[in-house]
Amino acid sequence: MKHRSLRAAVLTLITALAALSGPATPAQASDPGLPRLNITDTYVTGISSGGFMASQLQVAYSGTFKGVGVFAAGPYYCGKGGIVEGLIACGTGLISTDPEGIEQIARRWSAEGKIDPVSNLSGTPVYTYHGTKDPLVRESVSDAGVRFYRDFGARTAYHNSDPAGHGWPTPNAPLPCGTTFYPFLINCGNDPQGEMLGHWLGSLKAPAATQSGTLSRHDQGRYVPGDWAQWYSMGSSGYLYTPPSCAAGAACKLVVALHGCLSDDKFVGSRFARESHLNEYADTNNLVILYPQTDISLLRGNPQGCWDWWGYTGSDYAQKSAPQMRTIVNEVHALGG
């Protein structure tokens, strides 16, 4: 009950703030879409529902995504197609997430071709972050995610010592470390983005002091299956951060960064895309950052604009055929990944 009342209070306050901020500006109809760039490798990261989605994308499309960063979230297919079980097992941790059962499902789907071969996960760099003061996702849930990857031979790094609330931690965030509140950008006095990128890439240059690249909006709807963005609770537009070097044709890596619930355009506008602390690293390390967007959908039972980690778009939500994952992969391919 404590978790439920906290969640309800946060939702009420944030919805009010979002209403005051006004609607986001939609992409123009004449938007040419994403540019074709010289992309070499592709990685994915996310926070909360975006963290669950990041794991889903990396496991289902392990041939595409060479590494993953999971913040305040749990294992692949944690929700198992049910919102009640998903919230209890994957949030409170009051019932087991059953990582062994999830691993068996992943192996079966791999054999059936519904996800890429799980053998791809061996050696994959996986970075996981969990705050000790997170009131929405227990440490045992993040532990299960780390165990899932370790059991498949991934190369894991686990940061679980910060007194962090439920949020995206960056060295320039506006909120104190233990906060769980809008806009879910918290500062714990360290640099998890640098840790994650270093774990993925090895050598890493220091971030730029100020951003020199371009944050642009694009028509995301054209990449959604059937062009039905709202039907799948997807935003009509998304964001792309492109450093000058990548725009000029340099070989660059692509990072897909996924916001959490209550953090899409309707709630925070472009704040996650502007303040993720990934853009500063992009400028000095030849990285392109793609920020896909969800949208709220009462029809889908998704009033908080969460990514689908429990099955509101269909029973295949964690398989390659899932509409939200297909959208993101279509964007990745359009960029050259």
C-alpha positions as a Markdown table, in Angstrom:
| # | Residue | x | y | z |
|---|---|---|---|---|
| 1 | Met | 0.0 | 0.0 | 0.0 |
| 2 | Lys | 2.9 | 2.4 | 0.7 |
| 3 | His | 4.3 | 1.9 | -2.8 |
| 4 | Arg | 0.8 | 2.4 | -4.3 |
| 5 | Ser | 0.0 | 5.6 | -2.4 |
| 6 | Leu | 3.4 | 7.1 | -3.3 |
| 7 | Arg | 3.0 | 6.2 | -7.0 |
| 8 | Ala | -0.5 | 7.8 | -7.0 |
| 9 | Ala | 0.7 | 11.0 | -5.3 |
| 10 | Val | 3.6 | 11.4 | -7.7 |
| 11 | Leu | 1.3 | 10.8 | -10.7 |
| 12 | Thr | -1.1 | 13.5 | -9.5 |
| 13 | Leu | 1.6 | 16.1 | -9.0 |
| 14 | Ile | 3.4 | 15.4 | -12.2 |
| 15 | Thr | 0.2 | 15.4 | -14.3 |
| 16 | Ala | -0.5 | 18.9 | -13.0 |
| 17 | Leu | 3.0 | 20.1 | -13.8 |
| 18 | Ala | 2.8 | 18.6 | -17.3 |
| 19 | Ala | -0.5 | 20.4 | -17.9 |
| 20 | Leu | 1.1 | 23.7 | -16.9 |
| 21 | Ser | 4.1 | 23.2 | -19.3 |
| 22 | Gly | 1.8 | 22.9 | -22.3 |
| 23 | Pro | 1.9 | 20.5 | -25.3 |
| 24 | Ala | 5.0 | 19.7 | -27.1 |
| 25 | Thr | 5.4 | 21.0 | -30.7 |
| 26 | Pro | 4.7 | 18.2 | -33.2 |
| 27 | Ala | 7.1 | 17.4 | -36.0 |
| 28 | Gln | 6.2 | 19.2 | -39.3 |
| 29 | Ala | 4.5 | 17.3 | -42.0 |
| 30 | Ser | 7.3 | 18.1 | -44.4 |
| 31 | Asp | 9.9 | 16.6 | -42.0 |
| 32 | Pro | 12.2 | 14.5 | -44.2 |
| 33 | Gly | 12.8 | 11.9 | -41.5 |
| 34 | Leu | 16.0 | 10.6 | -40.1 |
| 35 | Pro | 19.3 | 11.3 | -42.0 |
| 36 | Arg | 21.5 | 8.4 | -43.3 |
| 37 | Leu | 24.7 | 8.5 | -41.2 |
| 38 | Asn | 27.9 | 6.4 | -41.1 |
| 39 | Ile | 26.9 | 4.2 | -38.2 |
| 40 | Thr | 29.1 | 1.4 | -37.1 |
| 41 | Asp | 27.8 | -0.2 | -33.9 |
| 42 | Thr | 24.5 | 0.4 | -32.0 |
| 43 | Tyr | 23.8 | 0.3 | -28.2 |
| 44 | Val | 20.7 | 0.9 | -26.1 |
| 45 | Thr | 20.0 | 2.3 | -22.6 |
| 46 | Gly | 17.0 | 3.4 | -20.7 |
| 47 | Ile | 15.5 | 4.3 | -17.3 |
| 48 | Ser | 12.5 | 2.6 | -15.6 |
| 49 | Ser | 10.1 | 1.4 | -18.3 |
| 50 | Gly | 12.8 | 2.5 | -20.7 |
| 51 | Gly | 15.2 | 0.3 | -18.8 |
| 52 | Phe | 12.9 | -2.7 | -19.2 |
| 53 | Met | 12.5 | -1.8 | -22.9 |
| 54 | Ala | 16.2 | -1.5 | -23.4 |
| 55 | Ser | 16.7 | -5.0 | -22.1 |
| 56 | Gln | 13.9 | -6.3 | -24.3 |
| 57 | Leu | 15.4 | -4.6 | -27.4 |
| 58 | Gln | 18.9 | -5.9 | -26.7 |
| 59 | Val | 17.8 | -9.5 | -26.1 |
| 60 | Ala | 15.3 | -9.6 | -28.9 |
| 61 | Tyr | 17.6 | -7.9 | -31.4 |
| 62 | Ser | 21.0 | -9.0 | -30.0 |
| 63 | Gly | 22.4 | -9.0 | -33.5 |
| 64 | Thr | 21.7 | -5.3 | -33.7 |
| 65 | Phe | 22.4 | -3.9 | -30.2 |
| 66 | Lys | 26.0 | -4.6 | -29.1 |
| 67 | Gly | 25.5 | -3.4 | -25.5 |
| 68 | Val | 22.9 | -2.3 | -23.0 |
| 69 | Gly | 22.5 | 0.0 | -20.0 |
| 70 | Val | 19.6 | -0.7 | -17.6 |
| 71 | Phe | 18.7 | 1.9 | -15.1 |
| 72 | Ala | 16.1 | 1.2 | -12.3 |
| 73 | Ala | 14.6 | -1.8 | -14.1 |
| 74 | Gly | 14.8 | -5.6 | -14.1 |
| 75 | Pro | 15.2 | -8.6 | -16.4 |
| 76 | Tyr | 14.0 | -9.2 | -19.9 |
| 77 | Tyr | 10.3 | -10.3 | -20.1 |
| 78 | Cys | 9.9 | -9.4 | -16.5 |
| 79 | Gly | 6.2 | -8.6 | -16.8 |
| 80 | Lys | 5.4 | -11.8 | -18.5 |
| 81 | Gly | 2.4 | -10.3 | -20.3 |
| 82 | Gly | 0.5 | -9.1 | -17.2 |
| 83 | Ile | 0.2 | -5.7 | -15.6 |
| 84 | Val | -0.6 | -7.1 | -12.1 |
| 85 | Glu | 2.2 | -9.6 | -12.0 |
| 86 | Gly | 4.5 | -7.1 | -13.7 |
| 87 | Leu | 3.9 | -4.4 | -11.1 |
| 88 | Ile | 4.2 | -6.9 | -8.1 |
| 89 | Ala | 7.2 | -8.9 | -9.4 |
| 90 | Cys | 9.0 | -6.3 | -11.4 |
| 91 | Gly | 8.4 | -3.3 | -9.1 |
| 92 | Thr | 7.9 | -4.3 | -5.5 |
| 93 | Gly | 9.8 | -7.6 | -5.8 |
| 94 | Leu | 7.3 | -9.1 | -3.3 |
| 95 | Ile | 7.0 | -12.2 | -5.6 |
| 96 | Ser | 9.9 | -13.7 | -7.5 |
| 97 | Thr | 10.7 | -12.5 | -11.0 |
| 98 | Asp | 11.7 | -16.2 | -11.7 |
| 99 | Pro | 14.8 | -15.5 | -13.8 |
| 100 | Glu | 15.3 | -19.2 | -14.5 |
| 101 | Gly | 11.9 | -19.4 | -16.0 |
| 102 | Ile | 12.5 | -16.3 | -18.1 |
| 103 | Glu | 15.8 | -17.7 | -19.3 |
| 104 | Gln | 14.0 | -20.9 | -20.5 |
| 105 | Ile | 11.5 | -18.8 | -22.3 |
| 106 | Ala | 14.3 | -16.8 | -24.0 |
| 107 | Arg | 16.0 | -20.0 | -25.1 |
| 108 | Arg | 12.7 | -21.3 | -26.5 |
| 109 | Trp | 11.9 | -18.1 | -28.4 |
| 110 | Ser | 15.5 | -18.0 | -29.7 |
| 111 | Ala | 15.2 | -21.5 | -31.1 |
| 112 | Glu | 11.8 | -20.6 | -32.7 |
| 113 | Gly | 13.3 | -17.5 | -34.3 |
| 114 | Lys | 11.1 | -15.1 | -32.3 |
| 115 | Ile | 14.2 | -13.3 | -30.9 |
| 116 | Asp | 17.8 | -13.3 | -32.1 |
| 117 | Pro | 20.0 | -16.2 | -30.9 |
| 118 | Val | 20.7 | -16.0 | -27.2 |
| 119 | Ser | 24.2 | -17.1 | -28.0 |
| 120 | Asn | 24.8 | -13.5 | -29.1 |
| 121 | Leu | 24.6 | -12.4 | -25.4 |
| 122 | Ser | 27.9 | -14.1 | -24.5 |
| 123 | Gly | 30.4 | -11.3 | -24.0 |
| 124 | Thr | 27.9 | -8.5 | -24.4 |
| 125 | Pro | 28.7 | -5.5 | -22.2 |
| 126 | Val | 25.8 | -4.9 | -19.8 |
| 127 | Tyr | 25.7 | -1.9 | -17.4 |
| 128 | Thr | 23.1 | -1.9 | -14.6 |
| 129 | Tyr | 22.3 | 0.9 | -12.2 |
| 130 | His | 20.1 | 0.7 | -9.1 |
| 131 | Gly | 19.6 | 3.2 | -6.3 |
| 132 | Thr | 19.4 | 2.0 | -2.7 |
| 133 | Lys | 16.5 | 4.5 | -2.1 |
| 134 | Asp | 14.5 | 3.6 | -5.2 |
| 135 | Pro | 10.9 | 3.2 | -3.9 |
| 136 | Leu | 9.5 | 1.8 | -7.1 |
| 137 | Val | 11.9 | -1.0 | -8.1 |
| 138 | Arg | 13.6 | -3.1 | -5.5 |
| 139 | Glu | 17.2 | -4.2 | -5.7 |
| 140 | Ser | 16.2 | -7.8 | -6.0 |
| 141 | Val | 14.5 | -6.9 | -9.3 |
| 142 | Ser | 17.7 | -5.3 | -10.7 |
| 143 | Asp | 19.6 | -8.3 | -9.3 |
| 144 | Ala | 17.5 | -10.6 | -11.4 |
| 145 | Gly | 18.3 | -8.6 | -14.5 |
| 146 | Val | 22.0 | -8.9 | -13.8 |
| 147 | Arg | 21.7 | -12.6 | -13.1 |
| 148 | Phe | 19.8 | -13.1 | -16.4 |
| 149 | Tyr | 22.7 | -11.6 | -18.4 |
| 150 | Arg | 25.4 | -13.3 | -16.4 |
| 151 | Asp | 23.8 | -16.7 | -16.9 |
| 152 | Phe | 24.0 | -16.1 | -20.7 |
| 153 | Gly | 27.7 | -15.2 | -20.4 |
| 154 | Ala | 27.4 | -11.4 | -20.7 |
| 155 | Arg | 30.1 | -9.1 | -19.4 |
| 156 | Thr | 28.3 | -7.2 | -16.6 |
| 157 | Ala | 29.0 | -4.1 | -14.5 |
| 158 | Tyr | 26.6 | -3.4 | -11.6 |
| 159 | His | 26.4 | 0.0 | -9.9 |
| 160 | Asn | 24.1 | -0.4 | -6.9 |
| 161 | Ser | 25.7 | 1.6 | -4.1 |
| 162 | Asp | 24.3 | 5.1 | -4.6 |
| 163 | Pro | 21.5 | 6.4 | -2.2 |
| 164 | Ala | 19.5 | 7.2 | -5.4 |
| 165 | Gly | 15.8 | 7.4 | -5.8 |
| 166 | His | 13.9 | 6.4 | -9.0 |
| 167 | Gly | 15.5 | 8.6 | -11.6 |
| 168 | Trp | 18.2 | 9.1 | -14.3 |
| 169 | Pro | 21.4 | 10.1 | -12.4 |
| 170 | Thr | 23.7 | 12.6 | -14.1 |
| 171 | Pro | 26.4 | 14.9 | -12.7 |
| 172 | Asn | 24.4 | 18.0 | -13.8 |
| 173 | Ala | 20.9 | 16.9 | -12.8 |
| 174 | Pro | 18.7 | 19.4 | -10.9 |
| 175 | Leu | 17.3 | 17.1 | -8.2 |
| 176 | Pro | 19.1 | 15.6 | -5.1 |
| 177 | Cys | 20.2 | 12.0 | -5.3 |
| 178 | Gly | 17.4 | 10.4 | -3.3 |
| 179 | Thr | 14.6 | 12.1 | -5.1 |
| 180 | Thr | 11.8 | 10.4 | -6.9 |
| 181 | Phe | 9.9 | 13.2 | -8.7 |
| 182 | Tyr | 9.5 | 15.1 | -11.9 |
| 183 | Pro | 11.5 | 15.4 | -14.1 |
| 184 | Phe | 13.3 | 12.3 | -12.7 |
| 185 | Leu | 16.8 | 13.7 | -13.3 |
| 186 | Ile | 18.9 | 13.2 | -10.2 |
| 187 | Asn | 22.4 | 14.1 | -9.1 |
| 188 | Cys | 24.4 | 11.6 | -7.0 |
| 189 | Gly | 27.8 | 13.3 | -7.4 |
| 190 | Asn | 29.1 | 10.9 | -10.0 |
| 191 | Asp | 28.9 | 10.0 | -13.7 |
| 192 | Pro | 27.0 | 6.8 | -14.5 |
| 193 | Gln | 26.9 | 7.7 | -18.2 |
| 194 | Gly | 30.6 | 7.8 | -18.3 |
| 195 | Glu | 30.8 | 4.5 | -16.5 |
| 196 | Met | 28.3 | 2.9 | -18.9 |
| 197 | Leu | 30.0 | 4.2 | -22.1 |
| 198 | Gly | 33.4 | 3.2 | -20.8 |
| 199 | His | 32.1 | -0.3 | -20.1 |
| 200 | Trp | 30.7 | -0.6 | -23.6 |
| 201 | Leu | 33.5 | 1.1 | -25.5 |
| 202 | Gly | 36.6 | 0.7 | -23.5 |
| 203 | Ser | 38.6 | 3.9 | -24.0 |
| 204 | Leu | 36.5 | 7.1 | -23.7 |
| 205 | Lys | 37.2 | 10.8 | -24.0 |
| 206 | Ala | 36.0 | 13.2 | -21.4 |
| 207 | Pro | 32.6 | 14.9 | -22.1 |
| 208 | Ala | 32.4 | 18.3 | -23.7 |
| 209 | Ala | 31.9 | 21.2 | -21.4 |
| 210 | Thr | 29.0 | 22.4 | -23.6 |
| 211 | Gln | 27.0 | 20.7 | -26.3 |
| 212 | Ser | 28.1 | 21.6 | -29.9 |
| 213 | Gly | 25.9 | 19.2 | -31.8 |
| 214 | Thr | 22.3 | 19.5 | -33.0 |
| 215 | Leu | 19.2 | 18.3 | -31.3 |
| 216 | Ser | 16.6 | 17.8 | -33.9 |
| 217 | Arg | 13.0 | 16.5 | -34.1 |
| 218 | His | 11.9 | 14.0 | -36.7 |
| 219 | Asp | 8.7 | 12.4 | -37.9 |
| 220 | Gln | 8.7 | 9.2 | -35.8 |
| 221 | Gly | 5.3 | 8.1 | -37.1 |
| 222 | Arg | 6.7 | 7.0 | -40.5 |
| 223 | Tyr | 8.7 | 4.3 | -38.7 |
| 224 | Val | 5.8 | 2.9 | -36.8 |
| 225 | Pro | 4.2 | -0.2 | -38.3 |
| 226 | Gly | 1.2 | 0.9 | -40.4 |
| 227 | Asp | 2.1 | 4.5 | -39.5 |
| 228 | Trp | -0.2 | 4.0 | -36.4 |
| 229 | Ala | 1.8 | 5.8 | -33.8 |
| 230 | Gln | -1.0 | 6.6 | -31.4 |
| 231 | Trp | -2.5 | 3.1 | -31.7 |
| 232 | Tyr | 0.8 | 1.7 | -30.3 |
| 233 | Ser | 1.1 | 4.5 | -27.7 |
| 234 | Met | 4.1 | 6.0 | -29.6 |
| 235 | Gly | 4.8 | 9.7 | -30.1 |
| 236 | Ser | 4.4 | 11.3 | -33.5 |
| 237 | Ser | 7.9 | 12.7 | -33.3 |
| 238 | Gly | 11.3 | 11.8 | -31.7 |
| 239 | Tyr | 14.6 | 13.5 | -31.1 |
| 240 | Leu | 18.1 | 12.9 | -32.5 |
| 241 | Tyr | 21.4 | 14.4 | -31.3 |
| 242 | Thr | 24.0 | 14.6 | -34.0 |
| 243 | Pro | 27.6 | 16.0 | -33.3 |
| 244 | Pro | 29.2 | 18.0 | -36.2 |
| 245 | Ser | 31.7 | 15.2 | -36.9 |
| 246 | Cys | 28.9 | 12.6 | -37.4 |
| 247 | Ala | 26.9 | 15.0 | -39.6 |
| 248 | Ala | 30.0 | 15.4 | -41.7 |
| 249 | Gly | 30.3 | 11.7 | -42.4 |
| 250 | Ala | 32.6 | 10.4 | -39.7 |
| 251 | Ala | 32.2 | 6.8 | -38.6 |
| 252 | Cys | 30.0 | 7.0 | -35.5 |
| 253 | Lys | 28.3 | 4.7 | -33.0 |
| 254 | Leu | 24.6 | 5.0 | -32.3 |
| 255 | Val | 23.1 | 5.0 | -28.8 |
| 256 | Val | 19.3 | 4.7 | -28.4 |
| 257 | Ala | 18.3 | 6.3 | -25.1 |
| 258 | Leu | 14.8 | 5.6 | -23.7 |
| 259 | His | 13.0 | 7.8 | -21.2 |
| 260 | Gly | 10.9 | 6.4 | -18.4 |
| 261 | Cys | 7.2 | 6.7 | -17.5 |
| 262 | Leu | 5.9 | 10.3 | -17.1 |
| 263 | Ser | 8.9 | 11.5 | -19.1 |
| 264 | Asp | 7.8 | 11.7 | -22.7 |
| 265 | Asp | 7.0 | 14.9 | -24.6 |
| 266 | Lys | 3.7 | 15.3 | -22.9 |
| 267 | Phe | 5.3 | 15.5 | -19.5 |
| 268 | Val | 8.9 | 16.9 | -19.9 |
| 269 | Gly | 9.2 | 18.0 | -23.5 |
| 270 | Ser | 12.8 | 17.6 | -24.7 |
| 271 | Arg | 14.4 | 17.7 | -21.2 |
| 272 | Phe | 15.5 | 14.1 | -21.2 |
| 273 | Ala | 17.0 | 14.5 | -24.7 |
| 274 | Arg | 18.7 | 17.8 | -23.6 |
| 275 | Glu | 19.9 | 16.8 | -20.1 |
| 276 | Ser | 20.7 | 13.1 | -20.3 |
| 277 | His | 24.5 | 13.8 | -20.2 |
| 278 | Leu | 24.9 | 11.6 | -23.2 |
| 279 | Asn | 25.1 | 14.5 | -25.7 |
| 280 | Glu | 28.3 | 15.8 | -24.1 |
| 281 | Tyr | 30.0 | 12.4 | -24.6 |
| 282 | Ala | 28.6 | 12.2 | -28.1 |
| 283 | Asp | 30.5 | 15.4 | -29.1 |
| 284 | Thr | 33.9 | 14.0 | -28.0 |
| 285 | Asn | 33.4 | 10.4 | -28.9 |
| 286 | Asn | 31.6 | 10.3 | -32.2 |
| 287 | Leu | 28.3 | 9.1 | -30.9 |
| 288 | Val | 24.8 | 9.8 | -32.3 |
| 289 | Ile | 22.0 | 9.7 | -29.7 |
| 290 | Leu | 18.5 | 8.7 | -30.7 |
| 291 | Tyr | 15.7 | 9.6 | -28.3 |
| 292 | Pro | 12.5 | 7.7 | -29.3 |
| 293 | Gln | 9.2 | 8.9 | -27.7 |
| 294 | Thr | 6.1 | 7.2 | -26.3 |
| 295 | Asp | 2.7 | 8.9 | -25.9 |
| 296 | Ile | 0.0 | 8.5 | -23.4 |
| 297 | Ser | -2.8 | 6.2 | -24.4 |
| 298 | Leu | -6.0 | 5.7 | -22.4 |
| 299 | Leu | -7.1 | 3.1 | -24.9 |
| 300 | Arg | -4.1 | 1.0 | -24.2 |
| 301 | Gly | -4.3 | 1.6 | -20.5 |
| 302 | Asn | -1.1 | 3.6 | -20.6 |
| 303 | Pro | -1.8 | 7.0 | -19.1 |
| 304 | Gln | 1.8 | 7.6 | -17.9 |
| 305 | Gly | 3.4 | 7.1 | -21.4 |
| 306 | Cys | 5.4 | 4.0 | -20.3 |
| 307 | Trp | 7.2 | 1.8 | -22.7 |
| 308 | Asp | 5.5 | -1.5 | -23.2 |
| 309 | Trp | 7.2 | -3.9 | -20.7 |
| 310 | Trp | 4.0 | -5.9 | -19.7 |
| 311 | Gly | 2.1 | -6.4 | -22.9 |
| 312 | Tyr | -0.4 | -3.6 | -23.5 |
| 313 | Thr | 0.4 | -3.6 | -27.3 |
| 314 | Gly | 0.1 | -7.4 | -27.6 |
| 315 | Ser | 1.4 | -10.7 | -26.3 |
| 316 | Asp | 4.5 | -10.5 | -28.6 |
| 317 | Tyr | 5.7 | -7.2 | -26.8 |
| 318 | Ala | 9.1 | -8.8 | -26.0 |
| 319 | Gln | 9.6 | -10.5 | -29.4 |
| 320 | Lys | 11.0 | -9.1 | -32.6 |
| 321 | Ser | 7.5 | -8.6 | -34.0 |
| 322 | Ala | 6.6 | -6.2 | -31.2 |
| 323 | Pro | 5.4 | -2.9 | -32.7 |
| 324 | Gln | 7.3 | -0.5 | -30.4 |
| 325 | Met | 10.5 | -2.5 | -30.8 |
| 326 | Arg | 10.0 | -2.6 | -34.6 |
| 327 | Thr | 9.6 | 1.1 | -34.6 |
| 328 | Ile | 12.9 | 1.7 | -32.8 |
| 329 | Val | 14.7 | -0.8 | -35.0 |
| 330 | Asn | 13.3 | 0.8 | -38.1 |
| 331 | Glu | 14.7 | 4.2 | -36.9 |
| 332 | Val | 18.1 | 2.5 | -36.2 |
| 333 | His | 18.1 | 1.1 | -39.8 |
| 334 | Ala | 17.1 | 4.4 | -41.3 |
| 335 | Leu | 20.1 | 6.0 | -39.6 |
| 336 | Gly | 22.4 | 3.3 | -41.0 |
| 337 | Gly | 22.6 | 1.0 | -38.0 |
